[in-house]
């Protein structure tokens, strides 16, 4: 990243908790873009590359959603606490805390794109555009497609996964190793994972509450509170310019993404041919160009 770009960290009070954030670049003429990380509960590290958008003179705001990373950790909270509405409220609070209500963009990756869509449906004041990166429009579709991708894994890997899931031993090293076979195909094809991606995985291992409660033990064994989540029937309410991003080898397969294209009027869908779930890592230069051009076009 250019040494000329300033970075500032801070904390926004949110109820009795705190949301950690970082601003790359200066809040100025161009509307800032707020980056929503995935998981839920994976923290900002692995989407760090989006700070490169600040090289074009636009402030880029990363933050850690409640329950992970540098924000308040609440391992004692249960399923009734961790809801999409909580994270919508947290985002609204951050927008007001930073004083950017007059105009801002939102880019959400994976769960962050699901959250971004949930947020855009409410038609928040000041939202100029939405980028949905590598996100399913329904968890039913996500699980169906994950099982299809899983069926293409080597038989011994599939057997290990199934055996430990039935036994409830998904924390076993053999299960974790088998999971990585899937991840290296469909989550990030840059192997070994870059440091910022590895750090997000380590962060989830340290603070698993939100991910385990809302999703489950991994990307394809979804048994958490989001397992029946869908936004398909509400997408027509999104009234801002929308860019959709996915990778050719993405765990967010075309079938999981198609409803966004069908449901959001005027939306544009860009598929990255050499990427899986992280084009911002796997095809970084092109990804920054595509997103940067979209944001520039929708500043006015």
Buried (B, 14 or more C-beta within 10 A) or exposed (E): EEEEBEEEEEBBEBEEBBBBBBBBBBBEEBBBBBBBBBBBBBBBBBBBBBBBBBBBEBBBBBBBBBBBBBBBBBEEBEEEBBEBEBBBBBBBBBBEBBEBEEBBBBBBBBBBBBBBBBBBBBEBEEBBBBBBBBBBBBBBBBBBBBEEBBEEBEEEBBEBBBBBBEEEEBEBEEBBEBBBBBBBBBBBBBEEBBEBBBBBBEBBEEBBBBBBBBBBBBBBBBEBBBBEBBBBEBBEBBBBBBBBBBBEBBBBBEBBBBBBBEBBEEBEBBBBEEBBBBBBBBBBEBBBEBBBEBBBEBEE
